[in-house]
Amino acid sequence: MSAKDLFSAVTIGNLKLKNRMVMAPMTRNRATEGAIPQAMNVEYYRQRASAGLIITEASQVSAAGVGYPGTPGIYNEQQVAGWQKITDAVHEEGGHIYIQLWYCGRISHPDLLPDNQTPVAPSAIRPEGEAITYEGMKAFVEPRALEINEIQEIVSQYKNAAQMAKQAGFDGVEIHAANGYLIDQFLRDGTNTRSDEYGGNKKNRMRFLNQVLEAVLEVWPSNSVGIRLTPENSFNSMSDSDPQAHFNYFITQLNTRNLAYLHLLEGDMMSAARNVDYRALRDAYDGIYMANNGYDKTRAQTAIANADCDLVAFGIPYLANPDLLYRYQNDQALNEADPVTFYGGDEAGYTDYPFIKEEIAETA
Ligand SMILES: Cc1cc2nc3c(=O)[nH]c(=O)nc-3n(C[C@H](O)[C@H](O)[C@H](O)COP(=O)(O)O)c2cc1C
């Protein structure tokens, strides 16, 4: 094995990761009432602590940032107490864990929001498709365009969430600027038609992300903060007129920030299309680059060997294989993921995916 392979150590910020395998952020809709993490969530993350780094499921920075039933929050003391058990468990196992900070914006529904308020967005553009509510699927509504003072209020919610994350014992935070949620709605021109300083050109479209980042950096050192971007993911009714140029600009701007890492979901979750040159984006970025989307062991090893990335985030493979590291190291087959149990439910399809050592013991 060359020095730089999936199983080699790497330093990000002040953390020495034991390997370059990252558990990608995955919403599992299994928090309790009040958006509070519970015991089965502790077990789920503990099981996966052999990853070099875990990035938690997206966690809303305020009650108004929610977009789905059963997702955890990171804005009050009860939630901090719930998360603390998770960070303790992961640290006990020798792992590291960042929390993904989230504000859904237009990907929500009045049924889910405080006082049944209308979801907000940079511009009043209704997404195609349906929201998941407690009563099932309902058509998305037209969101209300945010006023400038409301944007500032949301920025301060990110700062509060960053403080709560620190209190809960996380090693760092990932700003979720991907997948069609509020920050991404500002970044991409298909959802941002504002004519004020938050829209109109790429510098203005990046202003909200920059302000969120600056608020978070008042709480965390820059090398404990990561950012996730999705230049061409069409998930959540997203589009952009020139992702290569626009994201090249955003990424270049981030160079000055000395972040822990830049995390890209490459391509489109909704199709095999890949119209962006990710090597060019990777080369535009000076720091640690984390690649994601459809990687398996072979692809990940090749990408790391070619210096196409420094870290690889695995989503579904980690969901279904708590011992993914062991399986990849020993070239063992993977458990198959069950999509029926992805979003919500109990321990089934959550903490009951077998470890390979258990399987071997059972068949011996
Ligand atoms: C069940 C599920 C939940 C997800 N939730 C999130 C999330 O909360 N935040 C996020 O940025 N991406 C989320 N994603 C996307 C994954 O992080 C990842 O980008 C995607 O699964 C592709 O990687 P993979 O091919 O390794 O699975 C989710 C994906 C799945 C399957």
The ligand as a Gaussian input file, in Angstrom:
#p B3LYP/6-31G(d) Opt

LIG

0 1
 C      -30.783000       8.158000       4.115000
 C      -29.976000       9.320000       3.607000
 C      -29.988000      10.516000       4.285000
 C      -29.187000      11.589000       3.870000
 N      -29.169000      12.739000       4.615000
 C      -28.257000      13.699000       4.338000
 C      -28.056000      14.781000       5.222000
 O      -28.663000      14.886000       6.307000
 N      -27.162000      15.735000       4.866000
 C      -26.453000      15.659000       3.692000
 O      -25.645000      16.552000       3.398000
 N      -26.603000      14.617000       2.855000
 C      -27.457000      13.640000       3.162000
 N      -27.558000      12.526000       2.354000
 C      -26.628000      12.370000       1.232000
 C      -25.408000      11.537000       1.662000
 O      -24.612000      12.264000       2.607000
 C      -24.520000      11.183000       0.451000
 O      -24.161000      12.389000      -0.176000
 C      -25.233000      10.273000      -0.539000
 O      -25.793000       9.141000       0.111000
 C      -24.262000       9.800000      -1.624000
 O      -23.185000       9.102000      -1.041000
 P      -23.111000       7.486000      -1.146000
 O      -23.134000       7.151000      -2.609000
 O      -21.806000       7.102000      -0.506000
 O      -24.307000       6.948000      -0.437000
 C      -28.381000      11.460000       2.719000
 C      -28.404000      10.253000       2.004000
 C      -29.163000       9.201000       2.438000
 C      -29.121000       7.897000       1.679000

